[in-house]
Amino acid sequence: MGKFRYEVGIEKLDHATSEVSVMQEDLVALQPQLVVAANKVQKMVTKVEKESADVAEVSVLHILYLL
């Protein structure tokens, strides 16, 4: 009984090792796409921050105009 559980445990570890290897290969293959996506996100964040600052400035000017 103990030997069987040991062998099943070893099989599960072998399977997990092969799955991790596949995931590592996938991650390496996707790395260029992840870099491109990260750059796009950074550009978008910069654009949104600028637009938010512009809107805030217009809002302040509008409030000052109303005073």
C-alpha positions as CSV (number, residue, x, y, z in Angstrom):
1,M,0.0,0.0,0.0
2,G,2.8,2.5,0.9
3,K,4.7,1.7,-2.2
4,F,1.6,2.3,-4.4
5,R,1.0,5.7,-2.8
6,Y,4.7,6.6,-3.2
7,E,4.6,5.6,-6.9
8,V,1.4,7.7,-7.5
9,G,3.0,10.6,-5.8
10,I,6.0,10.4,-8.0
11,E,3.8,10.2,-11.1
12,K,1.9,13.3,-10.0
13,L,5.2,15.1,-9.4
14,D,6.4,14.1,-12.9
15,H,3.2,15.3,-14.4
16,A,3.4,18.6,-12.6
17,T,7.0,19.1,-13.7
18,S,6.1,18.5,-17.4
19,E,3.1,20.9,-17.0
20,V,5.4,23.6,-15.5
21,S,7.8,23.1,-18.4
22,V,5.1,23.7,-20.9
23,M,3.9,26.8,-19.1
24,Q,7.4,28.1,-19.0
25,E,7.8,27.6,-22.8
26,D,4.5,29.4,-23.3
27,L,5.6,32.3,-21.2
28,V,8.9,32.6,-23.0
29,A,7.0,32.6,-26.4
30,L,4.5,35.2,-25.2
31,Q,7.2,37.5,-23.7
32,P,7.5,39.8,-26.8
33,Q,3.7,40.2,-26.9
34,L,3.7,41.0,-23.2
35,V,6.3,43.7,-23.7
36,V,4.3,45.3,-26.5
37,A,1.1,45.2,-24.5
38,A,2.9,46.8,-21.5
39,N,4.2,49.6,-23.7
40,K,0.7,50.2,-25.1
41,V,-0.7,50.3,-21.6
42,Q,2.0,52.8,-20.4
43,K,1.3,55.1,-23.4
44,M,-2.5,54.9,-22.7
45,V,-1.9,55.7,-19.0
46,T,0.2,58.7,-20.0
47,K,-2.5,59.9,-22.4
48,V,-5.2,59.5,-19.8
49,E,-3.2,61.4,-17.2
50,K,-2.6,64.3,-19.6
51,E,-6.3,64.4,-20.6
52,S,-7.3,64.3,-16.9
53,A,-4.9,67.2,-16.2
54,D,-6.4,69.1,-19.2
55,V,-9.9,68.5,-17.9
56,A,-9.0,69.7,-14.4
57,E,-7.5,72.8,-15.8
58,V,-10.6,73.6,-17.9
59,S,-12.8,72.9,-14.9
60,V,-10.8,75.4,-12.8
61,L,-11.0,78.0,-15.6
62,H,-14.7,77.5,-15.9
63,I,-15.2,77.9,-12.2
64,L,-13.1,81.0,-12.2
65,Y,-15.1,82.4,-15.1
66,L,-18.3,81.8,-13.2
67,L,-17.1,83.7,-10.2
